[in-house]
Every structure is written in C-alpha cells, then in structure tokens.
C-alpha cells in the first residue's frame, strides 16, 4: 500500500462530497462520465455525502438534467464560450478554482485524453493526491482506497491519500458499468462563476479536425492485431465486419498497416475488459492478460 505524503497542512475534515467531472465535447458526453456517476453514487452513499457533477462547456443546457437522472444530487455548470473547444488551461483553472472554493473530498475524472491532460493542473496547485488509471475504487474502514495495476499488470497497488484533498482518481472507460437514468430523480443545478476569460488563456484553437475513426473504448467487440500481421490488416477488417466489431492494433502494427492501406485506419489497442479477438503478434505461447486474449504463434 502506498500513501501520498507532503508538508502541506490541509484540514481534511473541511472537505466533503464526491465529485465527478462530466466530460463533453460539442454537447456529446463521454461514456466514461456516466460510468463514473454510477460509481460515484455508490461512494457518496457509503460516505453519507452528496454526489456532485461538474460540467464545463458552451450551451450545455440538457446535460445537467441527465446528470441528475444518472445519480447526481447537484450539478455545477460552468457555461461559457471559453470552454469550447476544449483547452487545458481554462478547464484546469476553472476546476482548480471550484476545488479551492467548494472543497470536494473525492474527484473522479475519466482517463481520456482530456482528463489526463488537465487533471494534473488541478492536483498540483491544490496539493491533491492523484492516482491515474484506477481499476478499483472503494471505501474500506472509512478510508478511500484507489487501486491500479502495477509492475506491468502483475499486481494491484492500493493507494491512499490520508493527508491530502481532494483525493483524485482517473478511470478509463469500460472499467465500471453505467446505470440506466432515472427520469424521476430530483436534484439541483447550480450555475457557478466562470473565472477564466479568453484573454487569460495561453492557447488558441486555429483549426479542429475530428476524424470518423471509432473509439475502441466504446466498442463491445475489438478485433486486434500486432506485428505478427506484417501489416496485413485485411483479415482483421473482414472479421470485424462479420462480428460488427472495431479493428485495433499495437502502435507499430497500426503504422505499418496504415502505410500499406492508407484508405483504412485502425485504432491503437488498450485493454478494455470487453470482448476481444486478436491476430498473432509474436512467436510465443498463448496468454491472457487484463481482458485481452492473445493467440500467438
């Protein structure tokens, strides 16, 4: 077990409630946010605290109501053009301000490109404990415990933050199930002060190109290949079409396959806990690891 340590004195008793960052882009909420609201609801109930959702963006009127339907007691809304499209500096500064002002005990963030990008901007100035890629979150003996793979996935490390707040966790999509929304739930929507202005930001988005490549974190079936494919992903595409799945691959294999067939693109593969069929990747015995079944020859 590992514990975050440091010299900063924090009154941990002044912090309460479980927060979930609800990531959205152009009004579409990332699936991991609904999953974290479900897990956050469980944690908040065990702690006897409220579950608070935080939504940042522009023209996000319909999202807070769905957050309440999916378990939130309160929804903090920061609605301003400065938050669309996503940039790490306004998101990080707004989140940091709300943490300092409202003092959540726990903050859950999706382990997406966005979540990974700005979580540190919140944790460092607030002297918070931040654990990445958690696979288990639970209360044990009135203590919040975060678990994540260690030593290449051969062990689980339990991490606690007894002296720091908030206790922050990033979690990849697919780790926890998402509960169905309850349209009869009631909650409170709070418009918070936006403390970031466009002139304060250090970045400007000049052009944004969003591709149509599928996100394998949302796929139920992933057909994956490695260097054993020798750049030939055609059998994978055929099998994926038959299984209504998504093609994925390791970085080198994707690069080689892309150079051979630039008209088709595959996605880098990560363990997701969902169904997986894979192509041979190296001459070694068969093995199973963290949701991937890798047939090798």
Secondary structure, 3 states (H helix, E strand, C coil): CEECCCCCCCCHHHCCCEEEEECEECCEECHHHHHHHHHHHHHHHHHCCCEEEEEEECCCCCHHHHHHHCCCCEEEEEECHHHCCCCHHHHHHHHHHHHHHHCCCEEEEECCHHHHHHHHHHHCCCCCEEECCEEEEEEECCEEEEEEEEHHHCEEEEEECCCCCCEEEEECCCCCCCCCCCCCCCCEEEECCCCCCHHHCCCCCCCCCCCCCCCHHHCCEEEEECHHHCCCCHHHHHHHHHHCCEEEECHHHHHHHHHHCCCCCCEECCCCCCEEEECCCCCCCCEEECCEEECCC
